[in-house]
Amino acid sequence: MPKNTARAIAANSLGLLMALGTACQAMAQTATSMAPIDQYLMDRTAEIALARSAAPASISGDADVQVLGRHGFETAVKGKNGFVCLVERSWTSAPDPDFWNPRVRTPMCYNAAAVRSFLPRNMKRTDLILAGRTKAQTDETIAAAVDKNELPAMEPAAMCYMLSKQGYGGESIAHWPPHLMFYYSQTDPAIWGAGLPDSPVLAGGHPREHLTEFVVVVRRWSDGTEDR
């Protein structure tokens, strides 16, 4: 499965979800360089609202909210429950063909364990991209940092909510069903029965980062309405 594919779940059936690894690359038009930074930025108030839409208000209402600035993500709202909500951009949350797509907006809400262990990877990736690194250079730097323990291994129970109706995953994966993501350090997907016939669990692997991501599709969006 290509890098970042499992982070951008989009189709409204499990059959399409399982095909993301190959179908998305065939459908998308690949950009080769970063667009001007202004195209990735949002109105601050709109970005806060979109970030909070990643999880139910009972969670996101008390979460930290981060927004993207010209030099990286910064805290816009200080919360009190340990969660962090933000709108990720293409270089951390889209399939490879949409890596530079400035239209990608992916609301995520991480729990405290993921904030400490998974989110630092995406923050570092963002800093590298904004500093002018290529995708290949960024991937290599992140993998090396994991190997040297400069970035942490996944903590038990690290997960995030992706329940926003409003996100946009790119030309290849415009929309995704509501789902949860769980992060493990290089784990055999078989322990969850991921990808087996009729299993509701999918898995993506990132061997260079010693990372396994599990995806569980759920029925309701963050506003409580049912996904149809």
CYANA upper distance limits for C-alpha pairs under 8 A (distance plus 0.5 A):
  1 MET  CA      5 THR  CA      7.27
  1 MET  CA     21 GLY  CA      5.44
  1 MET  CA     22 THR  CA      8.22
  1 MET  CA    204 GLY  CA      6.83
  1 MET  CA    205 GLY  CA      7.27
  2 PRO  CA     21 GLY  CA      6.32
  2 PRO  CA     95 PRO  CA      7.78
  2 PRO  CA     96 ASP  CA      7.63
  3 LYS  CA     95 PRO  CA      7.43
  3 LYS  CA     96 ASP  CA      7.25
  3 LYS  CA    205 GLY  CA      8.20
  3 LYS  CA    206 HIS  CA      6.79
  4 ASN  CA      8 ALA  CA      7.43
  4 ASN  CA     92 THR  CA      7.40
  4 ASN  CA     93 SER  CA      6.58
  4 ASN  CA     94 ALA  CA      6.52
  4 ASN  CA     95 PRO  CA      5.81
  4 ASN  CA     96 ASP  CA      7.35
  5 THR  CA      9 ILE  CA      7.78
  5 THR  CA     20 LEU  CA      7.27
  5 THR  CA     21 GLY  CA      6.66
  5 THR  CA     93 SER  CA      8.41
  5 THR  CA     94 ALA  CA      7.13
  5 THR  CA     95 PRO  CA      5.22
  5 THR  CA     96 ASP  CA      7.93
  5 THR  CA    204 GLY  CA      7.82
  6 ALA  CA    203 ALA  CA      7.55
  6 ALA  CA    204 GLY  CA      5.87
  6 ALA  CA    213 GLU  CA      7.58
  6 ALA  CA    214 PHE  CA      8.49
  6 ALA  CA    215 VAL  CA      7.78
  7 ARG  CA     92 THR  CA      8.41
  7 ARG  CA     93 SER  CA      5.75
  7 ARG  CA     94 ALA  CA      7.18
  7 ARG  CA     95 PRO  CA      8.30
  8 ALA  CA     93 SER  CA      6.09
  8 ALA  CA     94 ALA  CA      5.78
  8 ALA  CA     95 PRO  CA      7.11
  8 ALA  CA    106 THR  CA      8.40
  8 ALA  CA    169 GLY  CA      6.56
  8 ALA  CA    173 ILE  CA      7.52
  8 ALA  CA    176 TRP  CA      7.84
  9 ILE  CA     17 LEU  CA      7.07
  9 ILE  CA     20 LEU  CA      8.36
  9 ILE  CA    173 ILE  CA      7.75
  9 ILE  CA    175 HIS  CA      8.06
  9 ILE  CA    176 TRP  CA      5.48
  9 ILE  CA    177 PRO  CA      7.59
 10 ALA  CA     17 LEU  CA      7.39
 10 ALA  CA    169 GLY  CA      7.68
 10 ALA  CA    173 ILE  CA      5.80
 10 ALA  CA    174 ALA  CA      6.94
 10 ALA  CA    175 HIS  CA      4.92
 10 ALA  CA    176 TRP  CA      3.13
 10 ALA  CA    177 PRO  CA      6.36
 11 ALA  CA     16 LEU  CA      6.10
 11 ALA  CA     17 LEU  CA      6.15
 11 ALA  CA    173 ILE  CA      7.73
 11 ALA  CA    175 HIS  CA      6.88
 11 ALA  CA    176 TRP  CA      5.43
 11 ALA  CA    177 PRO  CA      6.85
 12 ASN  CA     16 LEU  CA      7.72
 12 ASN  CA     17 LEU  CA      8.17
 12 ASN  CA    176 TRP  CA      6.86
 12 ASN  CA    177 PRO  CA      6.01
 13 SER  CA     17 LEU  CA      6.85
 14 LEU  CA     18 MET  CA      6.71
 14 LEU  CA    200 PRO  CA      8.15
 15 GLY  CA     19 ALA  CA      7.13
 16 LEU  CA     20 LEU  CA      7.02
 18 MET  CA    195 GLY  CA      8.20
 18 MET  CA    202 LEU  CA      7.90
 19 ALA  CA     23 ALA  CA      6.32
 19 ALA  CA     24 CYS  CA      8.40
 20 LEU  CA     24 CYS  CA      5.85
 21 GLY  CA     25 GLN  CA      7.85
 22 THR  CA     26 ALA  CA      7.31
 23 ALA  CA     27 MET  CA      6.86
 24 CYS  CA     28 ALA  CA      6.65
 24 CYS  CA     95 PRO  CA      7.78
 24 CYS  CA     97 PRO  CA      8.19
 24 CYS  CA    172 SER  CA      5.49
 24 CYS  CA    173 ILE  CA      7.34
 25 GLN  CA     95 PRO  CA      8.06
 25 GLN  CA     96 ASP  CA      7.84
 25 GLN  CA     97 PRO  CA      6.30
 25 GLN  CA    172 SER  CA      7.69
 27 MET  CA    171 GLU  CA      8.23
 27 MET  CA    172 SER  CA      6.15
 28 ALA  CA     97 PRO  CA      6.20
 28 ALA  CA     98 ASP  CA      7.43
 28 ALA  CA    171 GLU  CA      6.20
 28 ALA  CA    172 SER  CA      5.34
 29 GLN  CA     97 PRO  CA      6.78
 29 GLN  CA     98 ASP  CA      7.89
 29 GLN  CA    171 GLU  CA      8.00
 30 THR  CA     96 ASP  CA      8.46
 30 THR  CA     97 PRO  CA      5.08
 30 THR  CA     98 ASP  CA      6.71
 30 THR  CA     99 PHE  CA      8.31
 31 ALA  CA     97 PRO  CA      7.57
 31 ALA  CA     98 ASP  CA      7.55
 31 ALA  CA     99 PHE  CA      7.92
 31 ALA  CA    100 TRP  CA      6.48
 31 ALA  CA    101 ASN  CA      7.62
 32 THR  CA    100 TRP  CA      7.72
 33 SER  CA    100 TRP  CA      6.83
 33 SER  CA    134 THR  CA      8.18
 34 MET  CA    100 TRP  CA      5.81
 34 MET  CA    101 ASN  CA      8.42
 35 ALA  CA     39 GLN  CA      7.23
 35 ALA  CA     40 TYR  CA      8.41
 35 ALA  CA    100 TRP  CA      7.48
 35 ALA  CA    101 ASN  CA      8.25
 35 ALA  CA    102 PRO  CA      7.20
 36 PRO  CA     40 TYR  CA      8.12
 37 ILE  CA     41 LEU  CA      7.27
 37 ILE  CA     70 ARG  CA      7.43
 39 GLN  CA    102 PRO  CA      6.22
 39 GLN  CA    103 ARG  CA      8.13
 40 TYR  CA     89 ARG  CA      7.85
 40 TYR  CA    102 PRO  CA      5.50
 40 TYR  CA    103 ARG  CA      7.50
 41 LEU  CA     68 LEU  CA      7.01
 41 LEU  CA     69 GLY  CA      7.37
 41 LEU  CA     70 ARG  CA      8.34
 42 MET  CA     46 ALA  CA      7.48
 42 MET  CA     47 GLU  CA      6.49
 42 MET  CA     68 LEU  CA      8.30
 43 ASP  CA     47 GLU  CA      6.57
 44 ARG  CA     48 ILE  CA      6.76
 44 ARG  CA     67 VAL  CA      7.48
 45 THR  CA     49 ALA  CA      6.91
 46 ALA  CA     50 LEU  CA      6.62
 47 GLU  CA     51 ALA  CA      6.51
 47 GLU  CA     67 VAL  CA      7.03
 47 GLU  CA     86 LEU  CA      8.39
 47 GLU  CA     87 VAL  CA      7.40
 48 ILE  CA     52 ARG  CA      6.78
 48 ILE  CA     65 VAL  CA      6.92
 48 ILE  CA     66 GLN  CA      7.95
 48 ILE  CA     67 VAL  CA      7.41
 48 ILE  CA     76 ALA  CA      8.14
 48 ILE  CA     86 LEU  CA      7.92
 49 ALA  CA     53 SER  CA      6.93
 50 LEU  CA     54 ALA  CA      7.78
 50 LEU  CA     86 LEU  CA      8.42
 50 LEU  CA     87 VAL  CA      7.40
 50 LEU  CA    107 PRO  CA      6.87
 50 LEU  CA    164 SER  CA      8.41
 50 LEU  CA    166 GLN  CA      7.70
 50 LEU  CA    167 GLY  CA      8.36
 51 ALA  CA     65 VAL  CA      7.41
 51 ALA  CA     66 GLN  CA      8.46
 51 ALA  CA     85 CYS  CA      5.81
 51 ALA  CA     86 LEU  CA      5.02
 51 ALA  CA     87 VAL  CA      5.60
 51 ALA  CA    107 PRO  CA      5.43
 51 ALA  CA    108 MET  CA      7.05
 51 ALA  CA    109 CYS  CA      7.89
 52 ARG  CA     56 PRO  CA      8.42
 52 ARG  CA     57 ALA  CA      7.77
 52 ARG  CA     60 SER  CA      5.65
 52 ARG  CA     61 GLY  CA      7.51
 52 ARG  CA     65 VAL  CA      7.94
 52 ARG  CA     85 CYS  CA      6.50
 52 ARG  CA     86 LEU  CA      7.88
 52 ARG  CA    107 PRO  CA      8.01
 52 ARG  CA    109 CYS  CA      8.00
 53 SER  CA     57 ALA  CA      8.16
 53 SER  CA     60 SER  CA      7.97
 53 SER  CA    107 PRO  CA      7.33
 53 SER  CA    163 LEU  CA      7.55
 53 SER  CA    164 SER  CA      5.55
 53 SER  CA    165 LYS  CA      8.20
 53 SER  CA    166 GLN  CA      8.18
 53 SER  CA    222 SER  CA      6.78
 53 SER  CA    223 ASP  CA      8.26
 54 ALA  CA     60 SER  CA      8.00
 54 ALA  CA     85 CYS  CA      7.60
 54 ALA  CA    107 PRO  CA      5.48
 54 ALA  CA    108 MET  CA      5.63
 54 ALA  CA    109 CYS  CA      6.12
 54 ALA  CA    161 TYR  CA      6.47
 54 ALA  CA    162 MET  CA      5.53
 54 ALA  CA    163 LEU  CA      5.37
 54 ALA  CA    164 SER  CA      5.07
 54 ALA  CA    222 SER  CA      6.99
 55 ALA  CA     59 ILE  CA      6.76
 55 ALA  CA     60 SER  CA      6.11
 55 ALA  CA    108 MET  CA      8.15
 55 ALA  CA    109 CYS  CA      6.64
 55 ALA  CA    161 TYR  CA      6.05
 55 ALA  CA    162 MET  CA      7.12
 55 ALA  CA    163 LEU  CA      6.14
 55 ALA  CA    164 SER  CA      7.50
 55 ALA  CA    222 SER  CA      5.58
 56 PRO  CA     60 SER  CA      6.58
 56 PRO  CA     61 GLY  CA      8.47
 56 PRO  CA    163 LEU  CA      8.35
 56 PRO  CA    221 TRP  CA      8.49
 56 PRO  CA    222 SER  CA      4.91
 56 PRO  CA    223 ASP  CA      6.79
 56 PRO  CA    224 GLY  CA      8.19
 57 ALA  CA     61 GLY  CA      5.42
 57 ALA  CA    222 SER  CA      7.86
 57 ALA  CA    223 ASP  CA      8.24
 58 SER  CA     62 ASP  CA      7.83
 59 ILE  CA     63 ALA  CA      7.03
 59 ILE  CA     81 ASN  CA      8.26
 59 ILE  CA     83 PHE  CA      8.04
 60 SER  CA     64 ASP  CA      8.41
 60 SER  CA     83 PHE  CA      7.87
 60 SER  CA     84 VAL  CA      8.38
 60 SER  CA     85 CYS  CA      7.25
 60 SER  CA    109 CYS  CA      7.70
 61 GLY  CA     79 GLY  CA      8.42
 62 ASP  CA     79 GLY  CA      5.42
 62 ASP  CA     80 LYS  CA      6.07
 62 ASP  CA     81 ASN  CA      6.24
 62 ASP  CA     83 PHE  CA      8.22
 63 ALA  CA     77 VAL  CA      8.47
 63 ALA  CA     78 LYS  CA      7.57
 63 ALA  CA     79 GLY  CA      4.81
 63 ALA  CA     80 LYS  CA      6.61
 63 ALA  CA     81 ASN  CA      6.25
 63 ALA  CA     82 GLY  CA      6.91
 63 ALA  CA     83 PHE  CA      5.27
 63 ALA  CA     84 VAL  CA      5.84
 63 ALA  CA     85 CYS  CA      6.97
 64 ASP  CA     75 THR  CA      7.52
 64 ASP  CA     76 ALA  CA      8.17
 64 ASP  CA     77 VAL  CA      5.92
 64 ASP  CA     78 LYS  CA      5.13
 64 ASP  CA     79 GLY  CA      4.64
 64 ASP  CA     80 LYS  CA      7.71
 64 ASP  CA     82 GLY  CA      7.86
 64 ASP  CA     83 PHE  CA      6.68
 64 ASP  CA     84 VAL  CA      5.13
 64 ASP  CA     85 CYS  CA      6.67
 65 VAL  CA     75 THR  CA      6.42
 65 VAL  CA     76 ALA  CA      6.15
 65 VAL  CA     77 VAL  CA      5.46
 65 VAL  CA     78 LYS  CA      7.18
 65 VAL  CA     79 GLY  CA      7.90
 65 VAL  CA     84 VAL  CA      6.21
 65 VAL  CA     85 CYS  CA      5.38
 65 VAL  CA     86 LEU  CA      6.25
 66 GLN  CA     73 PHE  CA      6.51
 66 GLN  CA     74 GLU  CA      5.75
 66 GLN  CA     75 THR  CA      4.82
 66 GLN  CA     76 ALA  CA      5.81
 66 GLN  CA     77 VAL  CA      7.44
 66 GLN  CA     84 VAL  CA      7.72
 66 GLN  CA     85 CYS  CA      6.95
 66 GLN  CA     86 LEU  CA      5.61
 66 GLN  CA     87 VAL  CA      8.33
 67 VAL  CA     73 PHE  CA      5.85
 67 VAL  CA     74 GLU  CA      6.10
 67 VAL  CA     75 THR  CA      6.98
 67 VAL  CA     76 ALA  CA      6.73
 67 VAL  CA     86 LEU  CA      6.72
 67 VAL  CA     87 VAL  CA      7.52
 68 LEU  CA     72 GLY  CA      6.09
 68 LEU  CA     73 PHE  CA      4.80
 68 LEU  CA     74 GLU  CA      6.90
 68 LEU  CA     87 VAL  CA      8.42
 69 GLY  CA     73 PHE  CA      6.27
 69 GLY  CA     74 GLU  CA      7.34
 70 ARG  CA    130 LEU  CA      8.16
 71 HIS  CA    127 ASP  CA      7.62
 71 HIS  CA    130 LEU  CA      7.12
 72 GLY  CA    123 MET  CA      8.12
 72 GLY  CA    126 THR  CA      6.87
 72 GLY  CA    127 ASP  CA      6.28
 72 GLY  CA    130 LEU  CA      7.61
 73 PHE  CA    123 MET  CA      7.74
 73 PHE  CA    126 THR  CA      8.45
 79 GLY  CA     83 PHE  CA      8.14
 79 GLY  CA     84 VAL  CA      8.49
 82 GLY  CA    111 ASN  CA      6.90
 82 GLY  CA    112 ALA  CA      5.35
 83 PHE  CA    109 CYS  CA      7.09
 83 PHE  CA    110 TYR  CA      5.93
 83 PHE  CA    111 ASN  CA      4.99
 83 PHE  CA    112 ALA  CA      5.85
 83 PHE  CA    115 VAL  CA      7.72
 84 VAL  CA    109 CYS  CA      6.02
 84 VAL  CA    110 TYR  CA      5.77
 84 VAL  CA    111 ASN  CA      7.21
 84 VAL  CA    112 ALA  CA      8.08
 84 VAL  CA    115 VAL  CA      7.30
 85 CYS  CA    107 PRO  CA      7.73
 85 CYS  CA    108 MET  CA      6.09
 85 CYS  CA    109 CYS  CA      4.53
 85 CYS  CA    110 TYR  CA      6.80
 86 LEU  CA    107 PRO  CA      6.29
 86 LEU  CA    108 MET  CA      6.09
 86 LEU  CA    109 CYS  CA      6.99
 87 VAL  CA    105 ARG  CA      6.39
 87 VAL  CA    106 THR  CA      5.62
 87 VAL  CA    107 PRO  CA      4.75
 87 VAL  CA    108 MET  CA      6.62
 88 GLU  CA     92 THR  CA      6.97
 88 GLU  CA     93 SER  CA      6.75
 88 GLU  CA    104 VAL  CA      8.47
 88 GLU  CA    105 ARG  CA      6.48
 88 GLU  CA    106 THR  CA      5.45
 88 GLU  CA    107 PRO  CA      6.70
 88 GLU  CA    108 MET  CA      7.49
 89 ARG  CA     93 SER  CA      6.66
 89 ARG  CA     94 ALA  CA      8.11
 89 ARG  CA    102 PRO  CA      7.90
 89 ARG  CA    104 VAL  CA      6.10
 89 ARG  CA    105 ARG  CA      5.98
 89 ARG  CA    106 THR  CA      6.88
 90 SER  CA     94 ALA  CA      5.38
 90 SER  CA     95 PRO  CA      8.48
 90 SER  CA     98 ASP  CA      6.90
 90 SER  CA     99 PHE  CA      5.56
 90 SER  CA    100 TRP  CA      6.39
 90 SER  CA    101 ASN  CA      6.37
 90 SER  CA    102 PRO  CA      7.30
 90 SER  CA    103 ARG  CA      8.39
 90 SER  CA    104 VAL  CA      5.79
 90 SER  CA    105 ARG  CA      7.75
 90 SER  CA    169 GLY  CA      8.19
 90 SER  CA    170 GLY  CA      8.25
 91 TRP  CA     99 PHE  CA      5.41
 91 TRP  CA    100 TRP  CA      6.88
 91 TRP  CA    125 ARG  CA      8.14
 91 TRP  CA    126 THR  CA      7.81
 91 TRP  CA    129 ILE  CA      8.28
 92 THR  CA     99 PHE  CA      8.39
 92 THR  CA    122 ASN  CA      6.59
 92 THR  CA    125 ARG  CA      7.73
 92 THR  CA    126 THR  CA      8.03
 93 SER  CA    106 THR  CA      7.10
 93 SER  CA    169 GLY  CA      7.97
 94 ALA  CA     98 ASP  CA      6.28
 94 ALA  CA     99 PHE  CA      6.48
 94 ALA  CA    104 VAL  CA      7.80
 94 ALA  CA    169 GLY  CA      6.37
 94 ALA  CA    170 GLY  CA      7.23
 94 ALA  CA    173 ILE  CA      8.38
 95 PRO  CA     99 PHE  CA      6.90
 95 PRO  CA    172 SER  CA      8.20
 95 PRO  CA    173 ILE  CA      8.41
 97 PRO  CA    172 SER  CA      8.13
 98 ASP  CA    170 GLY  CA      6.42
 98 ASP  CA    171 GLU  CA      7.36
 98 ASP  CA    172 SER  CA      7.71
 99 PHE  CA    135 LYS  CA      8.49
101 ASN  CA    170 GLY  CA      7.17
103 ARG  CA    168 TYR  CA      7.87
103 ARG  CA    170 GLY  CA      7.21
104 VAL  CA    167 GLY  CA      8.26
104 VAL  CA    168 TYR  CA      5.81
104 VAL  CA    169 GLY  CA      5.68
104 VAL  CA    170 GLY  CA      5.68
105 ARG  CA    167 GLY  CA      5.90
105 ARG  CA    168 TYR  CA      5.58
105 ARG  CA    169 GLY  CA      6.89
106 THR  CA    167 GLY  CA      5.52
106 THR  CA    168 TYR  CA      6.58
106 THR  CA    169 GLY  CA      6.86
107 PRO  CA    162 MET  CA      6.97
107 PRO  CA    164 SER  CA      6.98
107 PRO  CA    167 GLY  CA      6.55
108 MET  CA    160 CYS  CA      7.04
108 MET  CA    161 TYR  CA      6.40
108 MET  CA    162 MET  CA      5.81
109 CYS  CA    160 CYS  CA      5.79
109 CYS  CA    161 TYR  CA      5.60
109 CYS  CA    162 MET  CA      7.32
110 TYR  CA    114 ALA  CA      6.16
110 TYR  CA    115 VAL  CA      6.43
110 TYR  CA    119 LEU  CA      8.30
110 TYR  CA    158 ALA  CA      8.33
110 TYR  CA    159 MET  CA      6.55
110 TYR  CA    160 CYS  CA      4.68
110 TYR  CA    161 TYR  CA      7.02
111 ASN  CA    115 VAL  CA      6.61
111 ASN  CA    158 ALA  CA      7.08
111 ASN  CA    159 MET  CA      6.48
111 ASN  CA    160 CYS  CA      6.48
112 ALA  CA    116 ARG  CA      6.81
112 ALA  CA    158 ALA  CA      7.90
113 ALA  CA    117 SER  CA      6.72
113 ALA  CA    118 PHE  CA      8.43
113 ALA  CA    154 MET  CA      8.49
113 ALA  CA    155 GLU  CA      6.27
113 ALA  CA    156 PRO  CA      7.54
113 ALA  CA    157 ALA  CA      6.86
113 ALA  CA    158 ALA  CA      5.13
113 ALA  CA    159 MET  CA      7.82
114 ALA  CA    118 PHE  CA      5.33
114 ALA  CA    119 LEU  CA      6.54
114 ALA  CA    154 MET  CA      7.87
114 ALA  CA    155 GLU  CA      7.54
114 ALA  CA    157 ALA  CA      8.23
114 ALA  CA    158 ALA  CA      4.72
114 ALA  CA    159 MET  CA      6.14
114 ALA  CA    160 CYS  CA      7.69
114 ALA  CA    183 TYR  CA      8.09
115 VAL  CA    119 LEU  CA      5.45
115 VAL  CA    120 PRO  CA      7.62
115 VAL  CA    158 ALA  CA      8.40
116 ARG  CA    120 PRO  CA      7.36
116 ARG  CA    152 PRO  CA      8.42
116 ARG  CA    155 GLU  CA      8.29
117 SER  CA    121 ARG  CA      8.38
117 SER  CA    151 LEU  CA      8.19
117 SER  CA    152 PRO  CA      5.87
117 SER  CA    153 ALA  CA      6.61
117 SER  CA    154 MET  CA      5.57
117 SER  CA    155 GLU  CA      6.43
117 SER  CA    158 ALA  CA      7.94
118 PHE  CA    122 ASN  CA      7.81
118 PHE  CA    152 PRO  CA      8.13
118 PHE  CA    153 ALA  CA      8.33
118 PHE  CA    154 MET  CA      6.77
118 PHE  CA    158 ALA  CA      7.94
118 PHE  CA    183 TYR  CA      7.93
119 LEU  CA    123 MET  CA      6.71
120 PRO  CA    124 LYS  CA      6.55
120 PRO  CA    151 LEU  CA      7.51
121 ARG  CA    125 ARG  CA      6.57
121 ARG  CA    142 ILE  CA      7.48
121 ARG  CA    151 LEU  CA      7.31
122 ASN  CA    126 THR  CA      6.56
123 MET  CA    127 ASP  CA      6.75
124 LYS  CA    128 LEU  CA      6.67
124 LYS  CA    142 ILE  CA      8.13
125 ARG  CA    129 ILE  CA      6.71
125 ARG  CA    138 THR  CA      6.87
125 ARG  CA    142 ILE  CA      7.56
126 THR  CA    130 LEU  CA      6.62
127 ASP  CA    131 ALA  CA      6.63
128 LEU  CA    132 GLY  CA      7.09
128 LEU  CA    133 ARG  CA      6.09
128 LEU  CA    138 THR  CA      6.75
129 ILE  CA    133 ARG  CA      5.55
129 ILE  CA    134 THR  CA      7.33
129 ILE  CA    135 LYS  CA      8.13
129 ILE  CA    138 THR  CA      7.51
133 ARG  CA    137 GLN  CA      6.39
133 ARG  CA    138 THR  CA      6.56
134 THR  CA    138 THR  CA      6.56
135 LYS  CA    139 ASP  CA      6.59
136 ALA  CA    140 GLU  CA      6.69
137 GLN  CA    141 THR  CA      6.62
138 THR  CA    142 ILE  CA      6.67
139 ASP  CA    143 ALA  CA      6.70
140 GLU  CA    144 ALA  CA      6.59
141 THR  CA    145 ALA  CA      6.60
142 ILE  CA    146 VAL  CA      6.77
142 ILE  CA    209 GLU  CA      7.73
143 ALA  CA    147 ASP  CA      6.76
143 ALA  CA    208 ARG  CA      5.99
143 ALA  CA    209 GLU  CA      5.51
144 ALA  CA    148 LYS  CA      6.70
145 ALA  CA    149 ASN  CA      6.62
145 ALA  CA    150 GLU  CA      5.37
145 ALA  CA    151 LEU  CA      6.15
146 VAL  CA    150 GLU  CA      6.39
146 VAL  CA    151 LEU  CA      5.49
146 VAL  CA    152 PRO  CA      7.36
146 VAL  CA    153 ALA  CA      8.06
146 VAL  CA    209 GLU  CA      6.63
146 VAL  CA    210 HIS  CA      8.27
147 ASP  CA    209 GLU  CA      8.21
149 ASN  CA    153 ALA  CA      8.14
153 ALA  CA    185 SER  CA      6.64
154 MET  CA    158 ALA  CA      7.26
154 MET  CA    183 TYR  CA      7.00
154 MET  CA    184 TYR  CA      5.96
154 MET  CA    185 SER  CA      5.87
154 MET  CA    211 LEU  CA      8.41
155 GLU  CA    184 TYR  CA      7.92
156 PRO  CA    184 TYR  CA      7.94
157 ALA  CA    182 PHE  CA      7.75
157 ALA  CA    183 TYR  CA      8.09
158 ALA  CA    182 PHE  CA      6.44
158 ALA  CA    183 TYR  CA      5.95
158 ALA  CA    184 TYR  CA      7.95
159 MET  CA    180 LEU  CA      7.73
159 MET  CA    181 MET  CA      5.87
159 MET  CA    182 PHE  CA      4.74
159 MET  CA    183 TYR  CA      6.34
160 CYS  CA    180 LEU  CA      6.44
160 CYS  CA    181 MET  CA      5.80
160 CYS  CA    182 PHE  CA      7.17
161 TYR  CA    179 HIS  CA      7.19
161 TYR  CA    180 LEU  CA      5.43
161 TYR  CA    181 MET  CA      7.10
162 MET  CA    178 PRO  CA      6.49
162 MET  CA    179 HIS  CA      5.94
162 MET  CA    180 LEU  CA      6.34
162 MET  CA    181 MET  CA      8.08
163 LEU  CA    177 PRO  CA      8.13
163 LEU  CA    178 PRO  CA      4.92
163 LEU  CA    179 HIS  CA      6.50
163 LEU  CA    180 LEU  CA      8.17
163 LEU  CA    220 ARG  CA      7.99
163 LEU  CA    221 TRP  CA      5.35
163 LEU  CA    222 SER  CA      5.53
164 SER  CA    178 PRO  CA      7.37
164 SER  CA    221 TRP  CA      6.60
164 SER  CA    222 SER  CA      6.45
165 LYS  CA    178 PRO  CA      8.27
165 LYS  CA    221 TRP  CA      7.06
165 LYS  CA    222 SER  CA      8.33
167 GLY  CA    175 HIS  CA      7.37
168 TYR  CA    173 ILE  CA      8.15
168 TYR  CA    174 ALA  CA      5.68
168 TYR  CA    175 HIS  CA      6.25
169 GLY  CA    173 ILE  CA      5.54
169 GLY  CA    174 ALA  CA      5.18
169 GLY  CA    175 HIS  CA      6.50
169 GLY  CA    176 TRP  CA      8.26
170 GLY  CA    174 ALA  CA      5.50
177 PRO  CA    217 VAL  CA      7.23
177 PRO  CA    218 VAL  CA      8.11
177 PRO  CA    227 ASP  CA      7.39
178 PRO  CA    217 VAL  CA      6.48
178 PRO  CA    218 VAL  CA      6.13
178 PRO  CA    219 ARG  CA      7.19
178 PRO  CA    220 ARG  CA      6.87
178 PRO  CA    221 TRP  CA      6.13
178 PRO  CA    227 ASP  CA      7.75
179 HIS  CA    215 VAL  CA      7.19
179 HIS  CA    216 VAL  CA      5.96
179 HIS  CA    217 VAL  CA      4.63
179 HIS  CA    218 VAL  CA      5.70
180 LEU  CA    215 VAL  CA      6.32
180 LEU  CA    216 VAL  CA      5.75
180 LEU  CA    217 VAL  CA      6.93
180 LEU  CA    218 VAL  CA      7.86
181 MET  CA    213 GLU  CA      7.15
181 MET  CA    214 PHE  CA      6.09
181 MET  CA    215 VAL  CA      5.23
181 MET  CA    216 VAL  CA      6.97
182 PHE  CA    213 GLU  CA      6.17
182 PHE  CA    214 PHE  CA      5.55
182 PHE  CA    215 VAL  CA      7.10
183 TYR  CA    211 LEU  CA      7.68
183 TYR  CA    212 THR  CA      6.55
183 TYR  CA    213 GLU  CA      5.30
183 TYR  CA    214 PHE  CA      7.04
184 TYR  CA    211 LEU  CA      6.44
184 TYR  CA    212 THR  CA      5.66
184 TYR  CA    213 GLU  CA      6.83
185 SER  CA    210 HIS  CA      6.03
185 SER  CA    211 LEU  CA      5.16
185 SER  CA    212 THR  CA      6.44
186 GLN  CA    205 GLY  CA      8.14
186 GLN  CA    206 HIS  CA      8.45
186 GLN  CA    207 PRO  CA      7.46
186 GLN  CA    210 HIS  CA      5.12
186 GLN  CA    211 LEU  CA      5.15
186 GLN  CA    212 THR  CA      5.65
187 THR  CA    191 ILE  CA      8.45
187 THR  CA    211 LEU  CA      7.93
187 THR  CA    212 THR  CA      6.29
188 ASP  CA    212 THR  CA      8.40
189 PRO  CA    193 GLY  CA      6.97
189 PRO  CA    194 ALA  CA      5.95
189 PRO  CA    203 ALA  CA      6.69
189 PRO  CA    212 THR  CA      8.14
189 PRO  CA    214 PHE  CA      8.25
190 ALA  CA    194 ALA  CA      6.36
192 TRP  CA    201 VAL  CA      7.74
193 GLY  CA    199 SER  CA      7.26
193 GLY  CA    201 VAL  CA      7.52
194 ALA  CA    199 SER  CA      6.92
194 ALA  CA    200 PRO  CA      8.03
194 ALA  CA    201 VAL  CA      5.22
194 ALA  CA    202 LEU  CA      5.34
194 ALA  CA    203 ALA  CA      6.29
194 ALA  CA    214 PHE  CA      8.06
195 GLY  CA    199 SER  CA      6.72
195 GLY  CA    200 PRO  CA      8.34
195 GLY  CA    201 VAL  CA      6.70
195 GLY  CA    202 LEU  CA      5.59
195 GLY  CA    203 ALA  CA      7.30
200 PRO  CA    216 VAL  CA      6.62
200 PRO  CA    217 VAL  CA      7.13
201 VAL  CA    214 PHE  CA      7.20
201 VAL  CA    215 VAL  CA      6.17
201 VAL  CA    216 VAL  CA      5.46
201 VAL  CA    217 VAL  CA      7.82
202 LEU  CA    214 PHE  CA      6.17
202 LEU  CA    215 VAL  CA      5.48
202 LEU  CA    216 VAL  CA      7.11
203 ALA  CA    212 THR  CA      7.46
203 ALA  CA    213 GLU  CA      6.01
203 ALA  CA    214 PHE  CA      4.87
203 ALA  CA    215 VAL  CA      6.46
204 GLY  CA    212 THR  CA      6.37
204 GLY  CA    213 GLU  CA      5.68
204 GLY  CA    214 PHE  CA      7.03
205 GLY  CA    211 LEU  CA      6.63
205 GLY  CA    212 THR  CA      5.21
205 GLY  CA    213 GLU  CA      6.92
206 HIS  CA    210 HIS  CA      6.60
206 HIS  CA    211 LEU  CA      5.60
206 HIS  CA    212 THR  CA      6.75
207 PRO  CA    211 LEU  CA      6.63
207 PRO  CA    212 THR  CA      8.38
219 ARG  CA    226 GLU  CA      6.26
219 ARG  CA    227 ASP  CA      6.06
220 ARG  CA    224 GLY  CA      6.15
220 ARG  CA    225 THR  CA      6.00
220 ARG  CA    226 GLU  CA      4.88
220 ARG  CA    227 ASP  CA      5.94
221 TRP  CA    225 THR  CA      6.11
221 TRP  CA    226 GLU  CA      6.79
221 TRP  CA    227 ASP  CA      7.01
